[in-house]
Amino acid sequence: MKVDRRAGEAEDEVEAAAKRRRLVAEPVSSPAPGLVVRTGERGGVARRGRRRRVQADAAAAPVQRLFQACRHVFRGPGTVPGPDHVRLLRALLDRMGPEDVGLSPDLRFFRSTDAAAHQQGTPTVTHTTMYKCPNFSMVILFLPRNAVIPLHNHPGMTVFSKLLLGKMHIKSYDWAAADPHQLPDPSSTTTSSSSSSCSCCSSSSSDDTNQLRLAELVVDDVFTAPCDTSVLYPTTGGNMHRFTAVEPCAIIDVLGPPYSMEEDRDCTYYADIPYANHHQHPTAHGVGGGLTGGVEQDEDLRRLAWLKEIDMPTAELKMCSVLYGGPPISDK
């Protein structure tokens, strides 16, 4: 794999910072196992111990290198990684495989091809936290076949996602450039058997209509591991997305900063409504820098949808948490 030179330089910088941090955090009076301390020499650590430390740094587990890079990149709320830092985290995640977090495609979870046929109720999404602090979090999501994480947002966050195993359909949106405060006239709503039967599409009250906001499709595709790391930003890259497991899958998410109700970064869920259901909305003309008509306009309009905030869709989403059991992460 060709590694971006600037990403490699940034990775070297992160490792050097991690070494300096360890020298400060670990006093000589309490050496790590394996270090040889000579008495009578002002508490100095023998050279053999130093060589072992250098070798340990070079062979650090991928999850440890990822942690060190995240600590270097994410400096708190409001931090949006620059291009060099994005390349760094992408390069580290792109090189990671399921074995780096203790997973294998031979595990029963990933071999249960017919599990959905015998499954009762909503498939359960399993969540494990590898590491979490106020600046960032590292998590792994396990989705059985047909499991769904409904359309949701990431307020003020940058998120790196790496599909480790399986096959997943991802659909994502960003808010459209059109004026979000111009709202459709409820009487102009197209009614049909499909839309009138859906409560989220109903235009029976102005309150329902006033909750709609125009969004533009960013991704609507199926991804199969191994594949490149995707990145979403606070306002671009598909900040609102939905995951649907085509096959049992596992995905690493790095979120900076993490969700926090106390800091007004709670997760919001949405229903997406076809643009045609409110096709006479006053912002319909001129979305995306002006539409010129014909095939190009039709294609642009097909990428638009109305999003409406909804409560957590418990009929679609069932989650449980488990303790992380992969390679350990040291925050020293």
C-alpha positions as CSV (number, residue, x, y, z in Angstrom):
1,M,0.0,0.0,0.0
2,K,1.3,3.4,-0.9
3,V,1.5,5.6,2.2
4,D,1.2,9.4,1.8
5,R,4.6,10.9,2.8
6,R,2.9,13.7,4.8
7,A,0.8,11.2,6.7
8,G,4.0,9.2,7.5
9,E,5.6,12.4,8.8
10,A,2.6,13.2,11.0
11,E,2.7,9.6,12.3
12,D,6.3,10.0,13.3
13,E,5.4,13.3,15.1
14,V,2.7,11.5,17.0
15,E,5.0,8.7,18.1
16,A,7.6,11.1,19.2
17,A,5.1,13.0,21.3
18,A,3.9,9.7,22.8
19,K,7.5,8.8,23.8
20,R,8.0,12.2,25.5
21,R,4.7,11.9,27.3
22,R,5.7,8.5,28.7
23,L,9.1,9.8,29.9
24,V,7.2,12.4,32.0
25,A,4.4,10.0,33.1
26,E,6.6,7.1,34.2
27,P,9.1,7.9,37.0
28,V,12.3,5.8,37.2
29,S,11.3,4.7,40.7
30,S,8.5,2.6,39.2
31,P,9.8,1.1,35.9
32,A,7.6,-0.8,33.6
33,P,8.1,-4.6,33.6
34,G,11.2,-5.7,31.7
35,L,13.2,-2.6,32.4
36,V,16.5,-3.1,34.3
37,V,17.3,-0.5,36.9
38,R,20.8,-0.1,38.2
39,T,21.1,0.9,41.8
40,G,23.8,3.3,42.9
41,E,23.7,5.2,39.6
42,R,21.2,7.9,40.6
43,G,18.3,5.7,39.6
44,G,19.3,5.5,36.0
45,V,17.7,3.0,33.6
46,A,20.1,0.6,31.9
47,R,20.6,0.9,28.1
48,R,19.1,-2.6,27.6
49,G,15.9,-1.2,29.1
50,R,15.9,1.7,26.7
51,R,16.5,-0.6,23.7
52,R,13.5,-2.6,24.8
53,R,11.4,0.5,25.0
54,V,12.4,1.6,21.5
55,Q,11.5,-1.8,20.2
56,A,8.1,-1.7,21.9
57,D,7.4,1.7,20.4
58,A,8.2,0.3,16.9
59,A,5.9,-2.7,17.4
60,A,3.1,-0.8,19.1
61,A,-0.3,-2.3,18.4
62,P,-2.3,-0.6,15.7
63,V,-5.0,0.4,18.1
64,Q,-2.4,2.0,20.3
65,R,-1.0,4.0,17.4
66,L,-4.5,5.0,16.5
67,F,-5.1,6.2,20.0
68,Q,-1.9,8.2,20.1
69,A,-2.8,9.9,16.8
70,C,-6.4,10.7,18.0
71,R,-5.0,12.3,21.2
72,H,-2.6,14.3,19.0
73,V,-5.3,15.4,16.5
74,F,-8.4,16.0,18.6
75,R,-7.8,18.9,21.0
76,G,-11.4,19.4,22.2
77,P,-14.8,20.6,21.0
78,G,-14.5,22.8,17.9
79,T,-11.5,21.0,16.6
80,V,-11.9,20.0,12.9
81,P,-8.8,18.1,11.7
82,G,-6.8,19.7,9.0
83,P,-5.8,17.9,5.8
84,D,-2.6,16.5,7.2
85,H,-4.3,15.1,10.3
86,V,-7.1,13.6,8.2
87,R,-4.5,11.8,6.0
88,L,-2.8,10.6,9.2
89,L,-5.9,9.0,10.7
90,R,-7.1,7.7,7.4
91,A,-3.7,6.0,6.8
92,L,-3.8,4.4,10.2
93,L,-7.3,3.1,9.8
94,D,-6.8,2.0,6.2
95,R,-4.0,-0.3,7.4
96,M,-6.1,-1.8,10.2
97,G,-7.8,-5.2,9.8
98,P,-10.2,-7.2,12.0
99,E,-7.3,-9.0,13.6
100,D,-6.0,-5.7,15.0
101,V,-9.0,-5.5,17.3
102,G,-9.2,-9.2,18.1
103,L,-11.8,-10.1,15.4
104,S,-11.8,-12.9,12.8
105,P,-14.2,-13.7,9.9
106,D,-14.3,-17.2,11.3
107,L,-16.2,-16.0,14.4
108,R,-19.7,-17.5,14.6
109,F,-21.2,-14.0,14.4
110,F,-19.8,-13.4,10.9
111,R,-20.5,-17.0,9.7
112,S,-24.2,-17.0,10.5
113,T,-25.4,-16.4,7.0
114,D,-28.9,-17.7,7.7
115,A,-29.3,-16.0,11.1
116,A,-31.8,-13.5,9.9
117,A,-34.2,-16.2,8.7
118,H,-34.5,-17.5,12.2
119,Q,-34.3,-14.2,14.0
120,Q,-37.2,-13.0,16.0
121,G,-37.8,-9.2,16.2
122,T,-35.4,-6.4,15.6
123,P,-31.7,-7.4,15.1
124,T,-29.6,-6.1,18.0
125,V,-26.6,-3.8,17.3
126,T,-23.8,-4.4,19.7
127,H,-21.6,-1.5,20.8
128,T,-18.2,-1.6,22.5
129,T,-16.2,1.4,23.6
130,M,-12.4,1.0,23.0
131,Y,-11.6,4.4,24.6
132,K,-13.4,7.6,25.5
133,C,-12.4,11.0,26.8
134,P,-13.9,14.5,26.5
135,N,-12.0,15.1,23.2
136,F,-12.7,11.8,21.3
137,S,-14.0,8.3,21.4
138,M,-13.1,5.0,19.6
139,V,-15.9,2.5,19.3
140,I,-16.7,-0.7,17.4
141,L,-20.2,-1.5,16.2
142,F,-21.3,-5.0,15.4
143,L,-24.4,-5.3,13.1
144,P,-26.0,-8.7,12.4
145,R,-27.6,-9.2,9.0
146,N,-30.4,-6.7,8.4
147,A,-29.7,-4.7,11.4
148,V,-30.2,-0.9,11.0
149,I,-28.8,2.2,12.7
150,P,-31.4,4.7,11.6
151,L,-30.6,8.1,10.1
152,H,-28.9,10.2,12.7
153,N,-26.6,13.2,12.9
154,H,-23.2,14.0,14.5
155,P,-23.5,17.7,15.7
156,G,-20.2,19.5,15.6
157,M,-18.3,16.3,15.1
158,T,-15.8,14.8,12.8
159,V,-16.2,11.0,12.4
160,F,-13.8,8.5,10.8
161,S,-15.5,5.1,9.9
162,K,-13.6,2.0,8.9
163,L,-15.6,-1.1,7.8
164,L,-13.5,-4.1,9.1
165,L,-15.7,-7.0,8.1
166,G,-18.9,-7.6,6.2
167,K,-21.1,-5.6,3.8
168,M,-23.0,-2.5,4.6
169,H,-25.4,-0.1,2.8
170,I,-24.7,3.5,3.8
171,K,-27.0,6.4,3.0
172,S,-26.0,9.9,4.1
173,Y,-27.1,13.5,3.7
174,D,-25.9,17.0,4.3
175,W,-28.1,20.0,4.7
176,A,-28.9,21.6,1.3
177,A,-27.6,25.1,0.4
178,A,-31.2,26.3,-0.1
179,D,-32.8,28.5,2.6
180,P,-33.9,26.1,5.3
181,H,-36.4,28.7,6.8
182,Q,-38.6,28.7,3.7
183,L,-41.2,26.1,4.4
184,P,-43.7,24.3,2.1
185,D,-47.4,25.2,2.1
186,P,-49.1,22.1,3.6
187,S,-51.9,22.4,1.0
188,S,-49.3,21.9,-1.8
189,T,-48.2,18.5,-0.5
190,T,-48.6,15.6,-3.0
191,T,-50.8,13.0,-1.4
192,S,-50.6,9.3,-2.3
193,S,-51.4,6.0,-0.7
194,S,-47.7,5.6,0.3
195,S,-47.2,9.0,1.8
196,S,-50.5,9.5,3.5
197,S,-50.0,6.2,5.4
198,C,-46.7,7.4,6.9
199,S,-47.0,9.6,9.9
200,C,-43.7,11.3,9.2
201,C,-44.9,12.3,5.7
202,S,-48.3,13.6,6.9
203,S,-49.0,17.3,6.2
204,S,-52.2,17.4,8.2
205,S,-50.8,20.2,10.4
206,S,-48.5,23.1,9.9
207,D,-46.5,22.0,12.9
208,D,-45.5,18.8,11.0
209,T,-44.6,20.7,7.9
210,N,-42.6,23.3,9.8
211,Q,-40.3,20.5,11.1
212,L,-39.1,19.7,7.5
213,R,-35.7,20.7,6.3
214,L,-34.1,20.3,2.9
215,A,-31.1,17.9,2.6
216,E,-29.0,16.7,-0.2
217,L,-27.9,13.1,-0.7
218,V,-24.2,12.5,-0.4
219,V,-23.8,8.7,-0.4
220,D,-26.2,5.9,-1.3
221,D,-24.2,2.8,-1.9
222,V,-23.1,-0.6,-0.6
223,F,-19.6,-1.1,0.8
224,T,-17.7,-4.4,1.3
225,A,-14.7,-4.8,3.6
226,P,-11.9,-4.2,3.1
227,C,-12.6,-0.6,1.9
228,D,-11.2,2.8,2.4
229,T,-12.0,4.8,5.5
230,S,-14.8,7.4,5.2
231,V,-14.8,10.8,6.9
232,L,-17.7,13.0,7.7
233,Y,-17.4,16.6,9.0
234,P,-19.7,18.9,11.0
235,T,-21.3,20.3,7.9
236,T,-20.0,18.2,5.0
237,G,-19.2,14.6,4.0
238,G,-22.6,13.2,4.9
239,N,-23.0,14.2,8.5
240,M,-26.4,12.5,8.8
241,H,-26.2,8.8,7.9
242,R,-28.0,5.5,8.1
243,F,-26.2,2.1,8.3
244,T,-27.9,-1.1,7.1
245,A,-26.1,-4.5,7.4
246,V,-26.3,-6.4,4.2
247,E,-24.1,-9.1,5.8
248,P,-22.9,-9.3,9.4
249,C,-20.4,-6.6,9.8
250,A,-18.1,-4.7,12.2
251,I,-17.1,-1.1,11.9
252,I,-14.7,1.2,13.8
253,D,-15.9,4.7,14.5
254,V,-13.6,7.4,15.7
255,L,-15.6,10.4,16.9
256,G,-14.1,13.8,17.8
257,P,-15.5,15.1,20.0
258,P,-17.9,12.3,21.2
259,Y,-21.6,12.7,21.8
260,S,-22.4,14.7,24.9
261,M,-25.8,15.9,26.2
262,E,-24.1,18.3,28.6
263,E,-22.3,20.0,25.7
264,D,-25.3,20.0,23.4
265,R,-24.1,17.2,21.2
266,D,-27.0,14.8,21.6
267,C,-27.9,12.4,18.8
268,T,-30.9,13.4,16.7
269,Y,-32.8,11.0,14.5
270,Y,-34.5,11.8,11.3
271,A,-37.0,10.4,8.8
272,D,-36.2,11.1,5.2
273,I,-39.1,12.0,2.9
274,P,-39.0,12.0,-0.9
275,Y,-38.5,15.5,-2.3
276,A,-41.5,15.0,-4.6
277,N,-43.8,14.8,-1.6
278,H,-43.3,18.6,-1.2
279,H,-42.3,19.4,-4.8
280,Q,-43.9,22.9,-4.7
281,H,-41.7,24.1,-1.9
282,P,-40.6,27.6,-2.7
283,T,-36.9,26.6,-2.5
284,A,-37.4,24.0,-5.2
285,H,-35.9,26.3,-7.9
286,G,-32.3,27.3,-7.4
287,V,-31.1,24.5,-5.1
288,G,-27.5,23.8,-5.5
289,G,-26.5,26.9,-7.2
290,G,-29.4,27.2,-9.7
291,L,-31.1,24.5,-11.8
292,T,-31.1,24.8,-15.6
293,G,-33.9,22.4,-16.3
294,G,-34.0,19.1,-18.3
295,V,-32.2,15.9,-17.3
296,E,-29.6,17.8,-15.2
297,Q,-32.4,19.4,-13.1
298,D,-34.2,16.0,-12.7
299,E,-31.0,14.4,-11.5
300,D,-30.4,17.2,-9.0
301,L,-33.9,17.0,-7.6
302,R,-33.6,13.2,-7.2
303,R,-30.7,13.9,-4.8
304,L,-32.9,16.0,-2.5
305,A,-35.0,14.9,0.4
306,W,-36.9,16.4,3.3
307,L,-35.6,15.4,6.8
308,K,-37.9,15.5,9.8
309,E,-36.7,15.1,13.4
310,I,-38.2,12.1,15.1
311,D,-37.9,10.3,18.4
312,M,-35.5,7.4,18.6
313,P,-37.1,4.8,16.3
314,T,-37.2,1.9,18.7
315,A,-39.0,-0.3,16.2
316,E,-35.8,-0.1,14.0
317,L,-33.0,0.2,16.6
318,K,-32.1,-2.2,19.3
319,M,-28.7,-1.7,20.9
320,C,-26.6,-3.3,23.7
321,S,-23.2,-2.6,25.1
322,V,-20.4,-5.0,25.9
323,L,-16.9,-4.5,27.4
324,Y,-14.1,-4.1,24.9
325,G,-12.0,-7.2,24.8
326,G,-9.4,-6.4,22.1
327,P,-5.8,-5.3,22.5
328,P,-5.4,-2.9,25.5
329,I,-4.9,0.8,25.1
330,S,-2.5,2.7,27.4
331,D,-3.2,6.4,27.9
332,K,0.2,7.1,29.4
